[in-house]
């Protein structure tokens, strides 16, 4: 395989210089380069640009609660990175938020996902925040590529290839859902979400998320009763249907009989 063209993007608000310097110093100690990508302050966007990315109507139809300004800005910031993958003709990109710390295995993880580039569309490099049902696990020595029935939330660190970025940009805009919850709908576009084990990106403790920099989350009322439950069931069902279509019913049943939490 020819050398892959990739970048490491770090999403960072302009006012959060300490966060940028902290993440940058971690990456540079591994003799890797990274590029700062602006976090998005929704209040600074014009209506035309905001409407390009976010839809109130779609929010009501596809997600249990109204999105906060921080959640909208966070999702747009991730999408801006996807746009750069396409416009700069990158093979893939690693996308990191700035409230993280990076494990010493990070450079070897980058080499690993490059070596096994044809085995993933979208791969999470971060720790799962909850135990999840493991559907498949392929071991390659130091690292494994895992597939869960449903991943936990948050998008601190992941990689996606150009084809996946193009697919998302063509299908999700304007969005009405948070960036991490939207990941649970990728089955609609036949995008396989994989997870690298062991993880190499972790949440930095005692640090507000970028979303919370716009104010602590207020309790939001659901648009309708049991909205969250309906969303979760729909996401699970859609994911299972994707796996059955991809693997066939016999292989799916065989894997389900061996399923375990990890």
Residue pairs with C-beta under 8 A, 6 or more apart in sequence:
1 117
4 91
4 92
4 114
4 117
5 89
5 90
5 91
6 90
6 91
6 92
6 93
6 94
6 114
7 33
7 34
7 35
7 84
7 88
7 90
7 93
7 94
8 27
8 32
8 33
8 34
8 35
8 93
8 94
8 96
8 110
9 34
9 35
9 36
9 37
9 81
9 84
9 93
9 94
9 95
9 96
10 20
10 23
10 24
10 27
10 34
10 35
10 36
10 37
10 96
10 97
10 98
11 37
11 38
11 39
11 74
11 77
11 78
11 81
11 95
11 96
11 97
11 98
11 210
12 19
12 20
12 23
12 36
12 37
12 38
12 39
12 98
13 19
13 38
13 39
13 41
13 98
13 210
13 213
14 38
14 39
16 39
16 98
16 210
16 213
19 98
19 99
19 207
20 36
20 98
22 98
22 204
23 34
23 96
23 98
23 100
23 102
24 34
24 36
26 101
26 102
26 106
27 33
27 34
27 102
27 106
28 34
30 106
30 107
31 107
32 106
32 107
32 110
34 96
37 77
37 80
37 81
37 84
38 77
38 80
39 73
39 74
39 77
39 98
39 210
40 72
40 73
40 74
40 76
40 77
40 80
41 73
41 214
42 50
42 54
42 69
42 70
42 72
42 73
42 76
42 214
43 69
45 76
50 72
51 174
52 173
52 174
53 72
53 75
53 76
53 79
53 173
53 174
53 175
54 67
54 72
54 75
54 76
54 174
54 175
54 176
55 174
55 175
55 176
56 66
56 176
57 176
58 174
58 175
58 176
58 177
59 66
59 67
59 176
59 177
60 66
60 176
60 223
61 176
62 176
62 177
62 185
62 231
63 176
63 177
63 178
63 181
63 223
63 227
63 231
64 222
64 223
64 227
64 228
64 230
64 231
65 220
65 221
65 222
65 223
65 227
65 228
66 220
66 223
67 75
67 176
67 177
67 178
68 211
68 214
68 215
68 217
68 218
68 220
69 214
69 215
70 209
70 210
70 211
70 212
70 213
70 214
70 215
70 217
71 178
71 179
71 211
73 210
73 211
73 214
74 178
74 179
74 210
74 211
75 175
75 177
75 178
75 179
75 182
77 210
78 95
78 155
78 179
79 168
79 169
79 173
79 175
81 93
81 95
82 160
82 165
82 168
82 169
83 165
83 169
84 90
84 93
85 92
85 93
85 160
85 161
85 162
85 165
86 162
86 165
86 166
86 169
89 162
90 162
91 117
91 161
91 162
92 113
92 117
92 159
92 160
92 161
92 162
93 159
93 160
93 165
94 110
94 125
94 157
94 158
94 159
95 155
95 157
95 158
95 159
95 160
96 102
96 156
96 157
96 201
97 155
97 156
97 157
97 209
97 210
98 210
99 156
99 203
99 204
99 207
99 208
99 209
99 210
100 126
100 156
100 157
100 201
100 202
100 203
100 204
101 201
101 202
101 204
102 200
102 201
102 202
103 198
103 199
103 200
103 201
103 202
105 142
105 198
105 200
106 125
106 200
106 201
108 142
108 143
109 125
109 143
109 196
109 200
112 140
112 142
112 143
112 196
113 120
113 123
113 125
113 159
113 196
116 140
116 145
117 161
119 138
119 145
119 194
120 145
120 159
120 161
120 192
120 194
121 160
121 161
121 163
121 164
121 191
121 192
121 193
121 194
122 158
122 159
122 160
122 161
122 164
122 183
122 186
122 191
122 192
122 193
122 194
123 145
123 158
123 159
123 160
123 193
123 194
123 195
123 196
124 151
124 157
124 158
124 193
124 194
124 195
124 196
124 199
125 157
125 158
125 159
125 196
125 199
125 200
125 201
126 154
126 155
126 156
126 157
126 158
126 199
126 200
126 201
126 202
126 203
127 199
127 201
127 202
127 203
128 148
128 151
128 152
128 195
128 199
128 262
129 152
129 153
129 154
130 152
131 261
131 262
132 148
132 149
132 150
132 151
132 152
132 261
132 262
133 148
133 149
133 150
133 259
133 260
133 261
134 146
134 147
134 148
134 259
134 260
134 261
134 262
135 147
135 148
135 149
135 243
135 255
135 256
135 259
136 146
136 147
136 255
137 144
137 145
137 146
137 147
137 197
137 262
138 144
138 145
138 146
143 196
143 197
143 198
144 196
144 197
145 194
145 195
145 196
145 197
146 194
146 195
146 196
146 197
146 262
147 192
147 193
147 194
147 195
148 193
148 195
148 262
149 236
149 239
149 240
149 243
149 259
150 184
150 235
150 236
150 239
151 183
151 184
151 193
151 195
153 180
153 181
154 180
154 203
155 179
155 180
155 183
156 201
156 202
156 203
157 200
157 201
160 168
164 191
167 189
167 191
168 186
168 189
168 191
171 188
171 189
172 182
175 182
177 185
181 231
183 193
184 235
184 239
185 235
185 238
186 193
187 235
187 238
187 239
187 241
187 242
188 238
190 242
190 246
192 246
197 262
211 217
222 228
240 252
243 252
244 252
247 255
